[in-house]
């Protein structure tokens, strides 16, 4: 969604190409990092259980 909005902003001249690249990179980074963080957060107790 953010990439589509950024592309519209780039096409209409509201943002520069440098800003567009930053938005695309941040979108990709958060897409890749989020599953790793969620996995560690939700399953932390299951894997670190001490009896």
C-alpha positions as CSV (number, residue, x, y, z in Angstrom):
1,X,0.0,0.0,0.0
2,X,2.8,2.4,0.9
3,X,4.6,1.7,-2.3
4,X,1.5,2.5,-4.4
5,X,1.0,5.8,-2.6
6,X,4.7,6.6,-3.0
7,X,4.5,5.8,-6.7
8,X,1.5,8.1,-7.1
9,X,3.4,10.8,-5.3
10,X,6.5,10.3,-7.5
11,X,4.4,10.4,-10.7
12,X,2.7,13.6,-9.6
13,X,5.9,15.3,-8.6
14,X,5.1,15.5,-4.8
15,X,8.2,13.5,-3.8
16,X,11.6,13.1,-5.3
17,X,13.1,9.9,-6.4
18,X,15.4,9.8,-3.4
19,X,12.4,9.9,-1.1
20,X,10.7,7.2,-3.2
21,X,13.7,4.9,-2.8
22,X,13.7,5.4,1.0
23,X,10.0,4.5,1.2
24,X,10.5,1.4,-0.9
25,X,13.4,0.2,1.1
26,X,11.6,0.8,4.4
27,X,8.6,-1.1,3.1
28,X,10.8,-4.1,2.1
29,X,12.7,-4.0,5.4
30,X,9.7,-4.0,7.6
31,X,8.1,-6.7,5.5
32,X,11.2,-8.9,6.0
33,X,11.8,-8.1,9.7
34,X,8.2,-8.4,11.0
35,X,7.8,-12.2,10.8
36,X,11.2,-12.8,12.6
37,X,10.2,-10.4,15.4
38,X,6.7,-12.0,15.7
39,X,8.1,-15.5,15.8
40,X,10.6,-14.6,18.5
41,X,8.0,-12.7,20.5
42,X,5.1,-15.2,20.4
43,X,7.1,-18.4,20.8
44,X,9.7,-17.2,23.3
45,X,8.0,-19.0,26.2
46,X,7.7,-22.3,24.3
47,X,11.3,-22.5,23.4
48,X,12.8,-21.1,26.6
49,X,10.8,-23.1,29.1
50,X,12.8,-24.1,32.1
51,X,11.5,-26.8,34.3
